[in-house]
Amino acid sequence: METMLRTMKPRMTEQKVEVGLNCLTDQPITRAALLARTELMKLFFLVISCLVSFAAAASSGTKPFVPVYTYEKYHITYQVRANGGYESTTEVQLKINTPQGIRSGGSQSVDYIASQDEVLSLEAWTIQPDGTKVPVPESSIQTQDEQSDESAAKFSDTKVKVIIFPNVEAGSSVYYKARVNHHSPTYVGHFHDTTVFSNSTIWADVRLDYVFPSSMRIFEDKKGVLGGYQRGDGNFNYYSYRYSTDAAEPSQRGRVNLSDYSDRVFISTFPDMVAIGQAYQDTAKPKARVTEDIKRLAIKLTDGVKDERTKVKKLYEWVASNIRYVSVSLGDGRLIPHYAQDVLKNQYGDCKDHVVLLEALLDAVGIPSSPALINLGAAYKLASVGVIQPINHVITYIPSLDLYLDSTGQFTPFGLLIFEDMDKPTVLTALGKIGHTPRMNSNENVGTVQSKLKIDPDGVIHGTSTVNYQGVPEIDSRRNRFYEKSRSEQQVVKELLQRFNETGDGSMDFPEPERIDQPYWIRAKFYLNPVTNILGRGGMMVPVGMGPGGIAWAGADQPLVKDFAHTCRSQTHLESYSIEFPKSVKIDGVPQAVRFKNEVVSYSSSYTVKDRVVEVKRALQIQHKRSVCGLEENKLWRSFHKVLQKDLRSQIFYK
């Protein structure tokens, strides 16, 4: 399921940005300054703002952040018709702030759907620092098919107007104006639109205007913007929103989706998410009709099975294993699935098609299910009004089992969900209510590693490891091993060892990763080149070898201060190492055991020696209250990280 902006909006995404100086530029100033009565007052506020920026930067010891470009103008007007169609006029002007901005802002992409939209006009030009306008020739506005960076196949009638601006340099502005007629709405009689403002850029002048027929009742969900309903004239109702910012901040790794925290305007004729779920259900349910072919297959797959959960398992595994994921986004296909019979016949489809076929198969054996609209990503909140954003995916919910299933997960065993599906609100379209997927539990997401290492007299280490997984770690490992199968095993092993500055060679054995109906494990056999000089007195840290190294990874990843909402996983790492030293070596000392526990982390390690064999056991359990963490959880993790690094640095001494 794809979230589509049904207007000629620019793509507003988080930018990769560079640190720089953002002060005393030609950018527009704050909204308060715009309301000032004189140009002198505007200048006064601008100078004060810049002095404050310099002072804050000096006191913090960091350079002020400057985004690669600034939205000098972002104006969109919608003239909405009673059937939900509309005509939109979009004006965008971006100021290029840095040399890096030339690459990201020097060309602009706007999308439209060929079967639903008609582009009425598009004009563009570059504005040089001296004010000179350089028009964009028609030959520099190219129409392209939508590009996909996904590994799965994709068919779409989305087109992209790529505008390549001439003579762009730092200090230039790029401008375009587009008019489009959206003539074929998916949900007739309804309109919904979302605008979310990234805080990684500056929005100097935003204006969103909507003109609705007076017969349409409008609902809004807004944050940080001014405006709303303005007036009515008997035939039309007028809504208008204003927004501006004068500062920006860098994007942050791991941060939740923009829609969870950023300023926004959500506007819709649907009063809430349940209502838009009902619209989806009205169009999707007829597609789940049980045909003779579907009934025959369902009975065959569940023949002799009495238990309902086992029946669901059989049907889920068949769909997940046999229906290839292919996105077919043609016309209404973005929001409406294809017929289950066609999906069965073609044996491919996107998430909606997976759900509709599984629903039909379940119906055929008398098990009700519901589509569950969800965000597949880092959005953990739904809008209070009925809009598609941040919904971009649909999975299956079995009410009788209180069970969620995502049959697009080729590597997801029955009963599990990938991390991006977990701890999320859902719209249960057949039930007319909001649901919630399970949170991540550390006891159900476990990686267990047992490694045996034998050190030769010359220091070469011969080892074996056995790895077993539960939950999300199993899904991740199955996926990794599946895609690594097409590569040289020697190269894969080399990269595994390089993670912790080890060298050597080895091999791995594991079941077919895509056989989600079978148990999964990894067994490895390897050798490591010497990690210490074994002759004479010395010390060595515990080698990782070809194990997953979950605890070592946790120690190597220096945690940043995260005073923002970010995603976090709950899981358990259990690792044991048996290290046999050569007969010529005497163990002179082993590290002390470690115990640590706070509200998030529980960690223990032990080191014992018998004759020439050192037994190492480490256990790391991380349990968050949910999949979104804040500053307090970050502080708890950082306090533990120092303890973990110290333990990982500890050495086994020998002579």
C-alpha positions, 0 to 999 in steps of 0.5 A: 500500500502506498501513500501518494500525495495526490497533488503536484507537491514536491517531495518533502523528505529528511535531508542529509545535511552539512554543518555550516553557518546560518546567520545574516543570510537573505532568508525571510525572518520569523512570522512575528517579524513579518507582522512588524509594522516597519522594515526597521523592526524587521531588521532589528529582529533579524539582527537579534536572532542572529546574535542569539544564534552566535551566542548559543553556538559559542556557549555550546562549543558547536557550529550553528547548523545550516540546512542545504536549502530554505523554502522561501515560498511554499504555497498550494491552493486546492479548489475541491469539487463535490466528487472529491476531485480538485485542481491544485496550484503549487508554487515553490521557491527554494534558496540554495544555502550551501554547495551541497544544496546544489546537488539536492535542490538544483533539480526538483521532482514532482509526482502525478498519477497518469490515470488520475491527474492531468498536468495543466501547466508547469513553469520554472526558473532559476533566480541568481543572487543578483536577482536575474531570472534564468528560465528553465527551457522545456527540454530541461523538464523531463517526464520519467516513470517513478523510480523504485529503490526497493528490491521487489519488482514494481509497476506503477503509472506514477510519473515524475516531472523532473525539473533541472534548473540551470546556472544554480550556485550557492545563493541562487533560488529555484522556483516552479509553479505547477497546476494539476487537475486531479479528476479521478478520486479513489474515494468518491465524495471525499478529500484528504491531504497531509503536509508535514514540515521537516525541522531539518529545513527552514520554512520561511513562507508557507501558505495552504489554501483550501476551497471546499463545497459547502456540502463537505464537512471538514475535519482538521488535525494541525500542530504549530500552524496558524489558521483554519476555517476562514469564511463561507459564502453559501456555496464554498467554505474557505480554509487557510493555514500559515506557517514559518520557521527561522531555524533548523536542526540536523536530522537524527539517526533513529528518530521516529517518523516526522508525522509523530512530532513535527508541525503539520496540517492534516485535513480531511472529509473523514472524521477519524481513522476508523472512517477512512478504514471503513472506506478501505473496507468497502472497496477491499472486501468485495475483492476477497470473494471466495471462488472455487479455486480458493476454496479448493486450495484452502481445504487442501492446505488444512485437510485433517487439521482440527485446531484453528491456529494450525489452520491459520498457520498453514494458510499463512505459510502458503501465502507468504511462501508462494505469493511473490511481492510485486507492487502493482500501483496502477490507478486505484491499485494504490489503495484498492487490492486486486481480486483474490482470484487474480492474485492466486492465479498470478501468484504475485501482488503487493501487501493489499493483495497478500491480505485479500488472498489470505482473507479469502482463504481464511473465509473459505475455512470459516475463520474471520479476519480483518485487514489492519492498516499500519505504518511500516516504518518509524511512525507510532502515532495515527492522525486524529482525522482520516488521512492516509499518512502515515499509513503505508502498509496493510497486514492481517488480523485474526480476532479469534486468536488476537494475532497479527500476520504480515504475509509479505514477510518472506522470512517471517515465521508464523506468529512473528512480526518484523520490528517495523510492524511491532508496537504500532497502532492499526486500523482494523477495517472489518471491525471498525476500531483501532488496534495495536500490534504487540510490543517487543519482549526481550524474552521472545527475541533472543539470540543464543551463541555457543562458541568453542575455540582452540588455540594452536601453539602458533596462536592460530585459533580453530573454532566452531559456533552454533547460533539459535534465534527467536523472534525478530533476530531470527527474521533478520538473520534469515533475510541476511543469509538469503541475500548473502547466498548469491555472494562468495562465501569467502567474501562473506566470511571475510566481512564477518570477521572484519567487524571486530578486526579479526582475519581468517576463513571459514564456512557456514551451514544453515537451512534454507532461510525462506523455509519459514515452516522449518526450524532455523539455526546457523553452524559455523566452522572457522579459523582465526589468525593470531589475535595475540602473541601466544609465546611468553607472557601476554593477554587476549580479549575474547574473540568473536569469530563467526558468531553474530557478536551482538554484545560486542556490537553493543559495546562498539556502538558509542551511544549518542545523546538522544534527547528526542523520541527514537526507536529502540529494540528489546531483546536478549543476547546469550553468548558462551565461549569455551577457549582452550589454550595450548599445553605450553601455556598457563592461564595466569588470570581471568577477568572478574565477573560483572553484574549490572542492572537498571530499569532497562538493562540487565547484564552479567558476565562470568569467567572461569578456568579449569586446566587450560580451558576458560569458560566465558558466559555473557548475558545481555537483556534489554527491555524497554517499555515500548519501541519508542524511547526518550532521553531517560532511556538513553541516559540509562543505556549510556550509563551501562555502555561504559560498564560493557566496554570495560568488560569487553576490554578485559583480558585473559592473562597467560604465561 
